[in-house]
Amino acid sequence: MYSLELKKLCVTMVELMSKALKIQKYVLLELFEEVGQSMRMNYYPPCPQPDQVIGLNPYHSSPTQ
C-alpha cells in the first residue's frame, strides 16, 4: 500500500513540474514509465565496542541534537 501511494505521489509531482515548465505532462511522465521502484532496509546490530567506532554517534539523526 505504501509503495502504491508513493508512486501516486511521484506522478503528481512530475505533473506539477510539467505544469511549472509549461510543457505537456506526458512529456515528463514518459521518461518515468520504465523506471522501477524499490525499497531497501538495513539492520545494523549494536556494536560490541562503540567507543572504538570512528564516525557518527548513534544519535546523529536525532531531531533534538
DSSP file (Angstrom, degrees, kcal/mol; ACC not computed):
  #  RESIDUE AA STRUCTURE BP1 BP2  ACC     N-H-->O    O-->H-N    N-H-->O    O-->H-N    TCO  KAPPA ALPHA  PHI   PSI    X-CA   Y-CA   Z-CA
    1    1 A M     >        0   0    0      0, 0.0     4,-2.3     0, 0.0     5,-0.2   0.000 360.0 360.0 360.0 -43.8    0.0    0.0    0.0
    2    2 A Y  H  >  +     0   0    0      1,-0.2     4,-2.5     2,-0.2     5,-0.2   0.925 360.0  51.0 -58.8 -45.4    2.9    2.4    0.9
    3    3 A S  H  > S+     0   0    0      1,-0.2     4,-2.1     2,-0.2    -1,-0.2   0.894 109.7  49.3 -61.5 -42.5    4.6    1.7   -2.4
    4    4 A L  H  > S+     0   0    0      2,-0.2     4,-2.0     1,-0.2    -1,-0.2   0.909 112.1  48.0 -64.5 -42.2    1.4    2.4   -4.4
    5    5 A E  H  X S+     0   0    0     -4,-2.3     4,-2.2     1,-0.2    -2,-0.2   0.883 110.3  52.2 -66.7 -37.5    0.8    5.7   -2.6
    6    6 A L  H  X S+     0   0    0     -4,-2.5     4,-2.2     2,-0.2    -1,-0.2   0.895 108.0  51.5 -64.9 -39.5    4.4    6.7   -3.1
    7    7 A K  H  X S+     0   0    0     -4,-2.1     4,-2.2     2,-0.2    -2,-0.2   0.912 109.1  50.5 -62.8 -42.4    4.1    6.0   -6.8
    8    8 A K  H  X S+     0   0    0     -4,-2.0     4,-2.3     1,-0.2    -2,-0.2   0.908 109.5  51.4 -61.3 -41.8    0.9    8.2   -7.0
    9    9 A L  H  X S+     0   0    0     -4,-2.2     4,-2.4     1,-0.2    -1,-0.2   0.912 109.0  50.4 -61.3 -43.2    2.8   11.0   -5.2
   10   10 A C  H  X S+     0   0    0     -4,-2.2     4,-2.4     2,-0.2    -1,-0.2   0.901 109.5  50.3 -63.0 -41.7    5.7   10.8   -7.7
   11   11 A V  H  X S+     0   0    0     -4,-2.2     4,-2.4     1,-0.2    -1,-0.2   0.917 110.7  50.1 -62.5 -42.9    3.3   11.0  -10.6
   12   12 A T  H  X S+     0   0    0     -4,-2.3     4,-2.2     1,-0.2    -2,-0.2   0.909 110.4  49.8 -61.4 -42.4    1.6   14.1   -9.1
   13   13 A M  H  X S+     0   0    0     -4,-2.4     4,-2.3     2,-0.2    -2,-0.2   0.906 110.6  49.3 -64.5 -41.5    5.0   15.7   -8.5
   14   14 A V  H  X S+     0   0    0     -4,-2.4     4,-2.3     1,-0.2    -1,-0.2   0.903 110.3  51.5 -64.9 -40.5    6.0   15.1  -12.1
   15   15 A E  H  X S+     0   0    0     -4,-2.4     4,-2.1     1,-0.2    -1,-0.2   0.906 110.5  48.4 -62.0 -41.3    2.7   16.5  -13.4
   16   16 A L  H  X S+     0   0    0     -4,-2.2     4,-2.4     2,-0.2    -2,-0.2   0.875 109.9  51.8 -67.8 -36.7    3.2   19.6  -11.3
   17   17 A M  H  X S+     0   0    0     -4,-2.3     4,-2.1     2,-0.2    -2,-0.2   0.902 108.9  51.6 -64.4 -39.4    6.8   20.0  -12.6
   18   18 A S  H  X>S+     0   0    0     -4,-2.3     5,-2.4     2,-0.2     4,-0.6   0.917 109.7  49.2 -61.9 -43.1    5.4   19.8  -16.1
   19   19 A K  H ><5S+     0   0    0     -4,-2.1     3,-0.9     1,-0.2    -2,-0.2   0.918 110.5  50.0 -62.4 -43.3    2.9   22.5  -15.4
   20   20 A A  H 3<5S+     0   0    0     -4,-2.4    -1,-0.2     1,-0.3    -2,-0.2   0.852 113.0  46.6 -63.9 -34.4    5.6   24.7  -13.9
   21   21 A L  H 3<5S-     0   0    0     -4,-2.1    -1,-0.3    -5,-0.2    -2,-0.2   0.488 111.3-125.1 -84.9  -3.7    7.7   24.2  -17.0
   22   22 A K  T <<5 +     0   0    0     -3,-0.9     2,-0.3    -4,-0.6    -3,-0.2   0.911  67.5 125.0  58.4  46.9    4.7   24.8  -19.2
   23   23 A I  S   <S-     0   0    0     -5,-2.4    -1,-0.2    -6,-0.1    -2,-0.1  -0.892  72.8 -83.1-127.0 161.9    5.0   21.5  -21.1
   24   24 A Q    >>  -     0   0    0     -2,-0.3     3,-1.4     1,-0.1     4,-0.7  -0.402  38.4-128.5 -63.3 138.1    2.5   18.7  -21.7
   25   25 A K  H 3> S+     0   0    0      1,-0.3     4,-2.1     2,-0.2     3,-0.3   0.803 104.4  64.0 -62.8 -29.0    2.5   16.4  -18.7
   26   26 A Y  H 3> S+     0   0    0      1,-0.2     4,-2.2     2,-0.2    -1,-0.3   0.771  89.7  69.3 -66.9 -22.7    3.0   13.3  -20.8
   27   27 A V  H <> S+     0   0    0     -3,-1.4     4,-0.5     1,-0.2    -1,-0.2   0.948 110.8  30.1 -61.0 -49.2    6.5   14.6  -21.9
   28   28 A L  H >X S+     0   0    0     -4,-0.7     3,-0.9    -3,-0.3     4,-0.6   0.872 115.8  59.5 -77.8 -37.1    8.0   14.1  -18.5
   29   29 A L  H >< S+     0   0    0     -4,-2.1     3,-1.2     1,-0.3     4,-0.3   0.856  98.2  60.6 -61.3 -33.8    5.8   11.1  -17.5
   30   30 A E  H >< S+     0   0    0     -4,-2.2     3,-1.0     1,-0.3     4,-0.4   0.828  96.5  61.0 -61.5 -31.0    7.1    9.1  -20.4
   31   31 A L  H << S+     0   0    0     -3,-0.9    -1,-0.3    -4,-0.5    -2,-0.2   0.738 108.8  42.8 -67.1 -21.9   10.6    9.4  -19.0
   32   32 A F  T X< S+     0   0    0     -3,-1.2     3,-0.8    -4,-0.6    -1,-0.2   0.319  83.4  98.7-108.3   6.8    9.5    7.5  -15.9
   33   33 A E  T <  S+     0   0    0     -3,-1.0    -1,-0.1    -4,-0.3    -2,-0.1   0.899  91.5  36.3 -62.3 -42.1    7.4    4.8  -17.4
   34   34 A E  T 3  S+     0   0    0     -4,-0.4     2,-0.3    -3,-0.1    -1,-0.2   0.326  89.4 117.1 -96.3   7.6   10.1    2.1  -17.3
   35   35 A V    <   -     0   0    0     -3,-0.8     2,-0.1     1,-0.1    -3,-0.0  -0.611  56.9-139.6 -80.8 132.1   11.6    3.2  -14.0
   36   36 A G        -     0   0    0     -2,-0.3     2,-0.4     1,-0.0    -1,-0.1  -0.373   5.7-137.0 -85.2 167.8   11.4    0.6  -11.2
   37   37 A Q        +     0   0    0     -2,-0.1     2,-0.3     2,-0.0   -34,-0.0  -0.984  26.8 170.2-126.4 136.2   10.7    1.2   -7.6
   38   38 A S        -     0   0    0     -2,-0.4     2,-0.4     2,-0.0     0, 0.0  -0.948  21.8-149.4-143.5 163.9   12.5   -0.5   -4.8
   39   39 A M        -     0   0    0     -2,-0.3     2,-0.5     2,-0.0    -2,-0.0  -0.999  10.3-161.2-135.0 137.1   12.9   -0.3   -1.0
   40   40 A R        -     0   0    0     -2,-0.4     2,-0.4     2,-0.0    -2,-0.0  -0.973   5.2-173.1-122.9 132.8   16.0   -1.2    0.9
   41   41 A M        -     0   0    0     -2,-0.5     2,-0.4     2,-0.0    -2,-0.0  -0.991   5.8-167.0-126.5 128.2   16.0   -1.9    4.6
   42   42 A N        -     0   0    0     -2,-0.4     2,-0.5     2,-0.0    -2,-0.0  -0.868   7.8-159.1-114.5 147.7   19.2   -2.4    6.6
   43   43 A Y        -     0   0    0     -2,-0.4    -2,-0.0     2,-0.0     0, 0.0  -0.989   6.6-173.9-124.8 122.8   19.8   -3.8   10.0
   44   44 A Y        -     0   0    0     -2,-0.5     3,-0.1     3,-0.0    -2,-0.0  -0.945  19.8-139.9-116.0 110.3   22.9   -3.0   11.9
   45   45 A P        -     0   0    0      0, 0.0    -2,-0.0     0, 0.0     0, 0.0  -0.259  40.4 -79.4 -64.6 157.6   23.3   -4.9   15.2
   46   46 A P        -     0   0    0      0, 0.0     3,-0.0     0, 0.0     0, 0.0  -0.272  50.2-110.8 -58.0 141.3   24.7   -2.9   18.1
   47   47 A C        -     0   0    0      1,-0.1     6,-0.1    -3,-0.1    -3,-0.0  -0.575  15.2-144.0 -74.7 131.8   28.5   -2.6   18.0
   48   48 A P  S    S+     0   0    0      0, 0.0    -1,-0.1     0, 0.0     3,-0.1   0.736  99.0  33.1 -69.6 -20.1   30.2   -4.6   20.7
   49   49 A Q    >   +     0   0    0      1,-0.1     3,-2.1     2,-0.0     4,-0.3  -0.568  67.7 165.9-132.4  70.5   32.8   -1.8   21.1
   50   50 A P  G >  S+     0   0    0      0, 0.0     3,-1.1     0, 0.0    -1,-0.1   0.759  74.2  64.1 -61.4 -25.3   31.1    1.5   20.4
   51   51 A D  G 3  S+     0   0    0      1,-0.2    -2,-0.0    -3,-0.1     0, 0.0   0.650 100.0  54.4 -72.2 -13.1   34.0    3.5   21.9
   52   52 A Q  G <  S+     0   0    0     -3,-2.1     2,-0.3     2,-0.1    -1,-0.2   0.448  83.8 110.4 -96.5  -2.9   36.2    2.2   19.1
   53   53 A V    <   -     0   0    0     -3,-1.1     2,-0.5    -4,-0.3    -6,-0.0  -0.551  56.0-151.5 -79.4 135.0   34.0    3.3   16.3
   54   54 A I        +     0   0    0     -2,-0.3     2,-0.3     3,-0.0    -2,-0.1  -0.930  61.8  38.6-103.6 124.2   35.1    6.2   14.1
   55   55 A G  S    S-     0   0    0     -2,-0.5     2,-0.1     0, 0.0    -2,-0.0  -0.979  98.2  -2.5 140.7-153.2   32.3    8.2   12.6
   56   56 A L        -     0   0    0     -2,-0.3    -3,-0.0     1,-0.1     0, 0.0  -0.404  66.7-117.0 -76.2 148.5   28.9    9.5   13.6
   57   57 A N    >   -     0   0    0     -2,-0.1     3,-1.6     1,-0.1    -1,-0.1  -0.348  35.7 -98.8 -77.0 167.8   27.5    8.7   17.1
   58   58 A P  T 3  S+     0   0    0      0, 0.0     3,-0.3     0, 0.0    -1,-0.1   0.661 121.7  54.4 -63.6 -14.7   24.3    6.7   17.3
   59   59 A Y  T >   +     0   0    0      1,-0.2     3,-1.7     2,-0.1     6,-0.2   0.124  68.3 117.8-105.3  20.5   22.2    9.8   17.8
   60   60 A H  T <  S+     0   0    0     -3,-1.6    -1,-0.2     1,-0.3    -3,-0.0   0.730  79.9  44.0 -63.8 -21.1   23.4   11.7   14.6
   61   61 A S  T 3  S+     0   0    0     -3,-0.3    -1,-0.3     3,-0.0    -2,-0.1   0.342  82.0 123.9-104.8   7.9   19.9   11.8   13.1
   62   62 A S    X   -     0   0    0     -3,-1.7     3,-1.3     1,-0.1    -3,-0.0  -0.495  58.2-143.6 -70.2 131.0   18.0   12.8   16.3
   63   63 A P  T 3  S+     0   0    0      0, 0.0    -1,-0.1     0, 0.0    -3,-0.0   0.640  95.7  65.0 -70.1 -12.1   16.0   16.0   15.8
   64   64 A T  T 3         0   0    0      1,-0.2    -2,-0.1     0, 0.0    -3,-0.0   0.585 360.0 360.0 -87.0  -9.0   16.8   17.1   19.3
   65   65 A Q    <         0   0    0     -3,-1.3    -1,-0.2    -6,-0.2    -3,-0.0   0.448 360.0 360.0-103.4 360.0   20.5   17.5   18.7
